[in-house]
Amino acid sequence: MIYLCAAYFIIKNKEAYKELGADFLESKRKKNQIQSYLDKLKKLLIRFDKVLYY
């Protein structure tokens, strides 16, 4: 099934197949995790600011 999807997008976009590499998903997961932590920290800081000003 994965190969069928890959073939579909290669034909649809008229692009050559490009191997993403072994660490592609790990790198993407790490970036998403860092962004998630930053978003959570921003929410906590906003809540903390509200507590200080009341």
Long-range contacts (C-beta under 8 A, 24 or more apart in sequence): none
